[in-house]
Amino acid sequence: MSAELPVSQPAPRPPTLSRRAGLALLACAALALALPINVQADPGADAIVAVVNARNPTPSLTKAEIKNIYLGTTAFWHGVVPMKVYVRQADSPAGKAFIEGVLGMNSQRFAAHWSSRELAGQGVAPERVSSPDLLAEKVKGTPGGIGFMLASEAWTSPPAGVRVIALK
């Protein structure tokens, strides 16, 4: 006698997405991952601004010009006054925003850039300063001084001896 095994019914299949709906869902997930995590309501709130000596007649600076200054390509104001460049600490919000956002590199690359320039006798690395107030003090005392800060750190009325210039 042969025993018949009960025939089992296949388990019901869970509802599946159509191929088109699945691709749309995948595209939305990829887009969400590509968006920045920290979205600010006002993107200009933490823009980088330059701080120069008040006697400096330069009316404006572009990002390309300030990049040339900070990489040592430009060393004189108007071909006459030597620049003295000040940089914020690389781990500060201003330092990180400037080095990554304006210079387009990380802090290690910036340090290596200046190390190689100094070894080749092609300039002196920017002097590091720890705060906006110390930056203002240094720039005020140096006719060719330049530094940077976040717009949110800038003073409502800059201290005597310095000017704040927005980058174009």
Biotite code that builds the C-alpha atoms (Angstrom):
import biotite.structure as struc

atoms = struc.array([
    struc.Atom([0.000, 0.000, 0.000], chain_id="A", res_id=1, res_name="MET", atom_name="CA", element="C"),
    struc.Atom([1.384, 3.199, -0.972], chain_id="A", res_id=2, res_name="SER", atom_name="CA", element="C"),
    struc.Atom([0.900, 6.132, 1.242], chain_id="A", res_id=3, res_name="ALA", atom_name="CA", element="C"),
    struc.Atom([0.131, 9.299, -0.493], chain_id="A", res_id=4, res_name="GLU", atom_name="CA", element="C"),
    struc.Atom([1.694, 12.347, 0.875], chain_id="A", res_id=5, res_name="LEU", atom_name="CA", element="C"),
    struc.Atom([-0.537, 15.314, 1.191], chain_id="A", res_id=6, res_name="PRO", atom_name="CA", element="C"),
    struc.Atom([0.057, 17.839, -1.521], chain_id="A", res_id=7, res_name="VAL", atom_name="CA", element="C"),
    struc.Atom([1.003, 21.082, 0.039], chain_id="A", res_id=8, res_name="SER", atom_name="CA", element="C"),
    struc.Atom([-0.222, 24.266, -1.380], chain_id="A", res_id=9, res_name="GLN", atom_name="CA", element="C"),
    struc.Atom([2.416, 26.874, -2.165], chain_id="A", res_id=10, res_name="PRO", atom_name="CA", element="C"),
    struc.Atom([2.593, 29.658, 0.378], chain_id="A", res_id=11, res_name="ALA", atom_name="CA", element="C"),
    struc.Atom([0.861, 32.785, -0.749], chain_id="A", res_id=12, res_name="PRO", atom_name="CA", element="C"),
    struc.Atom([3.301, 35.233, -2.323], chain_id="A", res_id=13, res_name="ARG", atom_name="CA", element="C"),
    struc.Atom([3.641, 38.608, -0.702], chain_id="A", res_id=14, res_name="PRO", atom_name="CA", element="C"),
    struc.Atom([2.645, 41.494, -2.904], chain_id="A", res_id=15, res_name="PRO", atom_name="CA", element="C"),
    struc.Atom([5.543, 42.610, -5.075], chain_id="A", res_id=16, res_name="THR", atom_name="CA", element="C"),
    struc.Atom([6.368, 45.886, -6.670], chain_id="A", res_id=17, res_name="LEU", atom_name="CA", element="C"),
    struc.Atom([6.311, 46.219, -10.373], chain_id="A", res_id=18, res_name="SER", atom_name="CA", element="C"),
    struc.Atom([9.703, 46.644, -12.000], chain_id="A", res_id=19, res_name="ARG", atom_name="CA", element="C"),
    struc.Atom([8.975, 50.310, -12.703], chain_id="A", res_id=20, res_name="ARG", atom_name="CA", element="C"),
    struc.Atom([7.883, 51.027, -9.115], chain_id="A", res_id=21, res_name="ALA", atom_name="CA", element="C"),
    struc.Atom([10.973, 49.238, -7.781], chain_id="A", res_id=22, res_name="GLY", atom_name="CA", element="C"),
    struc.Atom([13.290, 51.298, -9.975], chain_id="A", res_id=23, res_name="LEU", atom_name="CA", element="C"),
    struc.Atom([11.533, 54.499, -8.889], chain_id="A", res_id=24, res_name="ALA", atom_name="CA", element="C"),
    struc.Atom([11.970, 53.543, -5.231], chain_id="A", res_id=25, res_name="LEU", atom_name="CA", element="C"),
    struc.Atom([15.650, 52.760, -5.799], chain_id="A", res_id=26, res_name="LEU", atom_name="CA", element="C"),
    struc.Atom([16.173, 56.106, -7.570], chain_id="A", res_id=27, res_name="ALA", atom_name="CA", element="C"),
    struc.Atom([14.535, 57.976, -4.672], chain_id="A", res_id=28, res_name="CYS", atom_name="CA", element="C"),
    struc.Atom([16.758, 56.190, -2.145], chain_id="A", res_id=29, res_name="ALA", atom_name="CA", element="C"),
    struc.Atom([19.876, 57.010, -4.164], chain_id="A", res_id=30, res_name="ALA", atom_name="CA", element="C"),
    struc.Atom([18.835, 60.665, -4.402], chain_id="A", res_id=31, res_name="LEU", atom_name="CA", element="C"),
    struc.Atom([18.213, 60.837, -0.657], chain_id="A", res_id=32, res_name="ALA", atom_name="CA", element="C"),
    struc.Atom([21.696, 59.456, 0.029], chain_id="A", res_id=33, res_name="LEU", atom_name="CA", element="C"),
    struc.Atom([23.273, 61.978, -2.338], chain_id="A", res_id=34, res_name="ALA", atom_name="CA", element="C"),
    struc.Atom([21.732, 64.994, -0.605], chain_id="A", res_id=35, res_name="LEU", atom_name="CA", element="C"),
    struc.Atom([23.754, 66.770, 2.086], chain_id="A", res_id=36, res_name="PRO", atom_name="CA", element="C"),
    struc.Atom([22.837, 65.833, 5.623], chain_id="A", res_id=37, res_name="ILE", atom_name="CA", element="C"),
    struc.Atom([23.181, 69.340, 7.102], chain_id="A", res_id=38, res_name="ASN", atom_name="CA", element="C"),
    struc.Atom([20.889, 71.475, 5.007], chain_id="A", res_id=39, res_name="VAL", atom_name="CA", element="C"),
    struc.Atom([20.818, 75.067, 6.215], chain_id="A", res_id=40, res_name="GLN", atom_name="CA", element="C"),
    struc.Atom([17.881, 77.374, 5.674], chain_id="A", res_id=41, res_name="ALA", atom_name="CA", element="C"),
    struc.Atom([20.242, 80.235, 4.806], chain_id="A", res_id=42, res_name="ASP", atom_name="CA", element="C"),
    struc.Atom([23.256, 78.942, 2.844], chain_id="A", res_id=43, res_name="PRO", atom_name="CA", element="C"),
    struc.Atom([25.005, 82.332, 3.146], chain_id="A", res_id=44, res_name="GLY", atom_name="CA", element="C"),
    struc.Atom([24.848, 82.290, 6.950], chain_id="A", res_id=45, res_name="ALA", atom_name="CA", element="C"),
    struc.Atom([28.219, 80.590, 7.260], chain_id="A", res_id=46, res_name="ASP", atom_name="CA", element="C"),
    struc.Atom([29.890, 81.890, 4.152], chain_id="A", res_id=47, res_name="ALA", atom_name="CA", element="C"),
    struc.Atom([33.595, 82.642, 4.366], chain_id="A", res_id=48, res_name="ILE", atom_name="CA", element="C"),
    struc.Atom([34.572, 86.309, 4.604], chain_id="A", res_id=49, res_name="VAL", atom_name="CA", element="C"),
    struc.Atom([38.058, 87.819, 4.353], chain_id="A", res_id=50, res_name="ALA", atom_name="CA", element="C"),
    struc.Atom([39.491, 90.107, 7.011], chain_id="A", res_id=51, res_name="VAL", atom_name="CA", element="C"),
    struc.Atom([42.057, 92.649, 5.801], chain_id="A", res_id=52, res_name="VAL", atom_name="CA", element="C"),
    struc.Atom([43.946, 95.568, 7.276], chain_id="A", res_id=53, res_name="ASN", atom_name="CA", element="C"),
    struc.Atom([41.815, 98.731, 7.147], chain_id="A", res_id=54, res_name="ALA", atom_name="CA", element="C"),
    struc.Atom([44.488, 100.519, 5.068], chain_id="A", res_id=55, res_name="ARG", atom_name="CA", element="C"),
    struc.Atom([44.208, 97.890, 2.340], chain_id="A", res_id=56, res_name="ASN", atom_name="CA", element="C"),
    struc.Atom([42.327, 99.502, -0.573], chain_id="A", res_id=57, res_name="PRO", atom_name="CA", element="C"),
    struc.Atom([41.200, 96.170, -2.085], chain_id="A", res_id=58, res_name="THR", atom_name="CA", element="C"),
    struc.Atom([37.422, 96.512, -2.573], chain_id="A", res_id=59, res_name="PRO", atom_name="CA", element="C"),
    struc.Atom([36.622, 92.828, -3.122], chain_id="A", res_id=60, res_name="SER", atom_name="CA", element="C"),
    struc.Atom([38.107, 89.360, -3.524], chain_id="A", res_id=61, res_name="LEU", atom_name="CA", element="C"),
    struc.Atom([36.964, 86.371, -5.520], chain_id="A", res_id=62, res_name="THR", atom_name="CA", element="C"),
    struc.Atom([37.320, 82.810, -4.268], chain_id="A", res_id=63, res_name="LYS", atom_name="CA", element="C"),
    struc.Atom([39.970, 82.249, -6.951], chain_id="A", res_id=64, res_name="ALA", atom_name="CA", element="C"),
    struc.Atom([41.986, 85.258, -5.713], chain_id="A", res_id=65, res_name="GLU", atom_name="CA", element="C"),
    struc.Atom([41.863, 84.192, -2.076], chain_id="A", res_id=66, res_name="ILE", atom_name="CA", element="C"),
    struc.Atom([42.782, 80.640, -3.097], chain_id="A", res_id=67, res_name="LYS", atom_name="CA", element="C"),
    struc.Atom([45.886, 81.999, -4.871], chain_id="A", res_id=68, res_name="ASN", atom_name="CA", element="C"),
    struc.Atom([46.775, 83.995, -1.760], chain_id="A", res_id=69, res_name="ILE", atom_name="CA", element="C"),
    struc.Atom([46.411, 81.003, 0.578], chain_id="A", res_id=70, res_name="TYR", atom_name="CA", element="C"),
    struc.Atom([48.330, 78.662, -1.722], chain_id="A", res_id=71, res_name="LEU", atom_name="CA", element="C"),
    struc.Atom([51.205, 81.148, -2.051], chain_id="A", res_id=72, res_name="GLY", atom_name="CA", element="C"),
    struc.Atom([50.738, 81.966, -5.728], chain_id="A", res_id=73, res_name="THR", atom_name="CA", element="C"),
    struc.Atom([49.970, 85.624, -4.941], chain_id="A", res_id=74, res_name="THR", atom_name="CA", element="C"),
    struc.Atom([52.290, 87.211, -2.377], chain_id="A", res_id=75, res_name="ALA", atom_name="CA", element="C"),
    struc.Atom([51.844, 90.989, -2.784], chain_id="A", res_id=76, res_name="PHE", atom_name="CA", element="C"),
    struc.Atom([48.902, 93.364, -2.620], chain_id="A", res_id=77, res_name="TRP", atom_name="CA", element="C"),
    struc.Atom([48.761, 95.348, -5.859], chain_id="A", res_id=78, res_name="HIS", atom_name="CA", element="C"),
    struc.Atom([52.307, 94.178, -6.604], chain_id="A", res_id=79, res_name="GLY", atom_name="CA", element="C"),
    struc.Atom([53.748, 96.318, -3.786], chain_id="A", res_id=80, res_name="VAL", atom_name="CA", element="C"),
    struc.Atom([52.754, 95.437, -0.198], chain_id="A", res_id=81, res_name="VAL", atom_name="CA", element="C"),
    struc.Atom([53.824, 91.960, 0.952], chain_id="A", res_id=82, res_name="PRO", atom_name="CA", element="C"),
    struc.Atom([50.995, 89.799, 2.242], chain_id="A", res_id=83, res_name="MET", atom_name="CA", element="C"),
    struc.Atom([51.015, 88.298, 5.712], chain_id="A", res_id=84, res_name="LYS", atom_name="CA", element="C"),
    struc.Atom([48.561, 85.417, 5.666], chain_id="A", res_id=85, res_name="VAL", atom_name="CA", element="C"),
    struc.Atom([46.760, 84.131, 8.764], chain_id="A", res_id=86, res_name="TYR", atom_name="CA", element="C"),
    struc.Atom([44.827, 80.870, 8.864], chain_id="A", res_id=87, res_name="VAL", atom_name="CA", element="C"),
    struc.Atom([42.345, 79.598, 11.439], chain_id="A", res_id=88, res_name="ARG", atom_name="CA", element="C"),
    struc.Atom([42.954, 76.257, 13.133], chain_id="A", res_id=89, res_name="GLN", atom_name="CA", element="C"),
    struc.Atom([42.228, 73.430, 10.676], chain_id="A", res_id=90, res_name="ALA", atom_name="CA", element="C"),
    struc.Atom([39.900, 71.693, 13.148], chain_id="A", res_id=91, res_name="ASP", atom_name="CA", element="C"),
    struc.Atom([37.783, 74.817, 13.751], chain_id="A", res_id=92, res_name="SER", atom_name="CA", element="C"),
    struc.Atom([34.510, 75.228, 11.832], chain_id="A", res_id=93, res_name="PRO", atom_name="CA", element="C"),
    struc.Atom([35.979, 78.239, 9.975], chain_id="A", res_id=94, res_name="ALA", atom_name="CA", element="C"),
    struc.Atom([39.235, 76.419, 9.169], chain_id="A", res_id=95, res_name="GLY", atom_name="CA", element="C"),
    struc.Atom([37.453, 73.334, 7.916], chain_id="A", res_id=96, res_name="LYS", atom_name="CA", element="C"),
    struc.Atom([34.948, 75.331, 5.817], chain_id="A", res_id=97, res_name="ALA", atom_name="CA", element="C"),
    struc.Atom([37.745, 77.399, 4.274], chain_id="A", res_id=98, res_name="PHE", atom_name="CA", element="C"),
    struc.Atom([40.239, 74.626, 3.545], chain_id="A", res_id=99, res_name="ILE", atom_name="CA", element="C"),
    struc.Atom([37.622, 72.257, 2.153], chain_id="A", res_id=100, res_name="GLU", atom_name="CA", element="C"),
    struc.Atom([35.152, 74.715, 0.629], chain_id="A", res_id=101, res_name="GLY", atom_name="CA", element="C"),
    struc.Atom([37.416, 77.438, -0.769], chain_id="A", res_id=102, res_name="VAL", atom_name="CA", element="C"),
    struc.Atom([40.739, 75.667, -1.279], chain_id="A", res_id=103, res_name="LEU", atom_name="CA", element="C"),
    struc.Atom([39.163, 72.355, -2.276], chain_id="A", res_id=104, res_name="GLY", atom_name="CA", element="C"),
    struc.Atom([41.457, 70.155, -0.186], chain_id="A", res_id=105, res_name="MET", atom_name="CA", element="C"),
    struc.Atom([41.690, 68.639, 3.260], chain_id="A", res_id=106, res_name="ASN", atom_name="CA", element="C"),
    struc.Atom([43.872, 69.949, 6.089], chain_id="A", res_id=107, res_name="SER", atom_name="CA", element="C"),
    struc.Atom([46.572, 67.291, 5.550], chain_id="A", res_id=108, res_name="GLN", atom_name="CA", element="C"),
    struc.Atom([46.894, 68.240, 1.890], chain_id="A", res_id=109, res_name="ARG", atom_name="CA", element="C"),
    struc.Atom([47.072, 71.955, 2.816], chain_id="A", res_id=110, res_name="PHE", atom_name="CA", element="C"),
    struc.Atom([49.838, 71.248, 5.360], chain_id="A", res_id=111, res_name="ALA", atom_name="CA", element="C"),
    struc.Atom([51.737, 69.083, 2.836], chain_id="A", res_id=112, res_name="ALA", atom_name="CA", element="C"),
    struc.Atom([51.398, 71.831, 0.204], chain_id="A", res_id=113, res_name="HIS", atom_name="CA", element="C"),
    struc.Atom([53.022, 74.372, 2.500], chain_id="A", res_id=114, res_name="TRP", atom_name="CA", element="C"),
    struc.Atom([55.650, 71.949, 3.738], chain_id="A", res_id=115, res_name="SER", atom_name="CA", element="C"),
    struc.Atom([56.845, 71.353, 0.184], chain_id="A", res_id=116, res_name="SER", atom_name="CA", element="C"),
    struc.Atom([56.759, 75.093, -0.661], chain_id="A", res_id=117, res_name="ARG", atom_name="CA", element="C"),
    struc.Atom([58.798, 75.940, 2.438], chain_id="A", res_id=118, res_name="GLU", atom_name="CA", element="C"),
    struc.Atom([61.349, 73.198, 1.721], chain_id="A", res_id=119, res_name="LEU", atom_name="CA", element="C"),
    struc.Atom([61.713, 74.553, -1.832], chain_id="A", res_id=120, res_name="ALA", atom_name="CA", element="C"),
    struc.Atom([62.154, 78.115, -0.537], chain_id="A", res_id=121, res_name="GLY", atom_name="CA", element="C"),
    struc.Atom([58.924, 79.226, -2.206], chain_id="A", res_id=122, res_name="GLN", atom_name="CA", element="C"),
    struc.Atom([57.215, 80.920, 0.715], chain_id="A", res_id=123, res_name="GLY", atom_name="CA", element="C"),
    struc.Atom([56.254, 80.731, 4.356], chain_id="A", res_id=124, res_name="VAL", atom_name="CA", element="C"),
    struc.Atom([53.168, 78.896, 5.568], chain_id="A", res_id=125, res_name="ALA", atom_name="CA", element="C"),
    struc.Atom([50.325, 81.023, 6.927], chain_id="A", res_id=126, res_name="PRO", atom_name="CA", element="C"),
    struc.Atom([50.460, 81.762, 10.636], chain_id="A", res_id=127, res_name="GLU", atom_name="CA", element="C"),
    struc.Atom([47.757, 79.969, 12.636], chain_id="A", res_id=128, res_name="ARG", atom_name="CA", element="C"),
    struc.Atom([45.373, 81.933, 14.845], chain_id="A", res_id=129, res_name="VAL", atom_name="CA", element="C"),
    struc.Atom([42.802, 80.502, 17.206], chain_id="A", res_id=130, res_name="SER", atom_name="CA", element="C"),
    struc.Atom([39.970, 83.052, 17.244], chain_id="A", res_id=131, res_name="SER", atom_name="CA", element="C"),
    struc.Atom([38.359, 85.903, 15.308], chain_id="A", res_id=132, res_name="PRO", atom_name="CA", element="C"),
    struc.Atom([39.578, 88.413, 17.906], chain_id="A", res_id=133, res_name="ASP", atom_name="CA", element="C"),
    struc.Atom([43.188, 87.234, 17.672], chain_id="A", res_id=134, res_name="LEU", atom_name="CA", element="C"),
    struc.Atom([42.858, 87.316, 13.880], chain_id="A", res_id=135, res_name="LEU", atom_name="CA", element="C"),
    struc.Atom([41.688, 90.938, 14.025], chain_id="A", res_id=136, res_name="ALA", atom_name="CA", element="C"),
    struc.Atom([44.582, 91.866, 16.327], chain_id="A", res_id=137, res_name="GLU", atom_name="CA", element="C"),
    struc.Atom([47.152, 90.276, 13.985], chain_id="A", res_id=138, res_name="LYS", atom_name="CA", element="C"),
    struc.Atom([45.654, 91.743, 10.775], chain_id="A", res_id=139, res_name="VAL", atom_name="CA", element="C"),
    struc.Atom([45.332, 95.198, 12.376], chain_id="A", res_id=140, res_name="LYS", atom_name="CA", element="C"),
    struc.Atom([49.045, 95.221, 13.192], chain_id="A", res_id=141, res_name="GLY", atom_name="CA", element="C"),
    struc.Atom([50.146, 94.141, 9.699], chain_id="A", res_id=142, res_name="THR", atom_name="CA", element="C"),
    struc.Atom([49.588, 96.398, 6.644], chain_id="A", res_id=143, res_name="PRO", atom_name="CA", element="C"),
    struc.Atom([49.488, 93.366, 4.296], chain_id="A", res_id=144, res_name="GLY", atom_name="CA", element="C"),
    struc.Atom([47.565, 91.145, 6.702], chain_id="A", res_id=145, res_name="GLY", atom_name="CA", element="C"),
    struc.Atom([44.732, 88.908, 5.584], chain_id="A", res_id=146, res_name="ILE", atom_name="CA", element="C"),
    struc.Atom([42.697, 86.238, 7.321], chain_id="A", res_id=147, res_name="GLY", atom_name="CA", element="C"),
    struc.Atom([39.277, 84.638, 7.105], chain_id="A", res_id=148, res_name="PHE", atom_name="CA", element="C"),
    struc.Atom([36.336, 83.728, 9.279], chain_id="A", res_id=149, res_name="MET", atom_name="CA", element="C"),
    struc.Atom([32.782, 82.534, 8.965], chain_id="A", res_id=150, res_name="LEU", atom_name="CA", element="C"),
    struc.Atom([30.236, 85.264, 8.263], chain_id="A", res_id=151, res_name="ALA", atom_name="CA", element="C"),
    struc.Atom([28.427, 84.168, 11.432], chain_id="A", res_id=152, res_name="SER", atom_name="CA", element="C"),
    struc.Atom([31.592, 84.993, 13.433], chain_id="A", res_id=153, res_name="GLU", atom_name="CA", element="C"),
    struc.Atom([32.029, 88.451, 11.884], chain_id="A", res_id=154, res_name="ALA", atom_name="CA", element="C"),
    struc.Atom([31.435, 91.490, 14.025], chain_id="A", res_id=155, res_name="TRP", atom_name="CA", element="C"),
    struc.Atom([28.445, 93.750, 13.474], chain_id="A", res_id=156, res_name="THR", atom_name="CA", element="C"),
    struc.Atom([30.947, 96.590, 13.491], chain_id="A", res_id=157, res_name="SER", atom_name="CA", element="C"),
    struc.Atom([34.527, 95.375, 12.814], chain_id="A", res_id=158, res_name="PRO", atom_name="CA", element="C"),
    struc.Atom([37.218, 96.380, 15.313], chain_id="A", res_id=159, res_name="PRO", atom_name="CA", element="C"),
    struc.Atom([39.252, 99.469, 14.445], chain_id="A", res_id=160, res_name="ALA", atom_name="CA", element="C"),
    struc.Atom([42.034, 98.680, 12.006], chain_id="A", res_id=161, res_name="GLY", atom_name="CA", element="C"),
    struc.Atom([40.356, 95.869, 10.033], chain_id="A", res_id=162, res_name="VAL", atom_name="CA", element="C"),
    struc.Atom([37.780, 95.496, 7.276], chain_id="A", res_id=163, res_name="ARG", atom_name="CA", element="C"),
    struc.Atom([35.595, 92.511, 6.417], chain_id="A", res_id=164, res_name="VAL", atom_name="CA", element="C"),
    struc.Atom([35.251, 91.655, 2.718], chain_id="A", res_id=165, res_name="ILE", atom_name="CA", element="C"),
    struc.Atom([32.675, 89.222, 1.346], chain_id="A", res_id=166, res_name="ALA", atom_name="CA", element="C"),
    struc.Atom([34.028, 86.807, -1.249], chain_id="A", res_id=167, res_name="LEU", atom_name="CA", element="C"),
    struc.Atom([32.550, 86.882, -4.740], chain_id="A", res_id=168, res_name="LYS", atom_name="CA", element="C"),
])
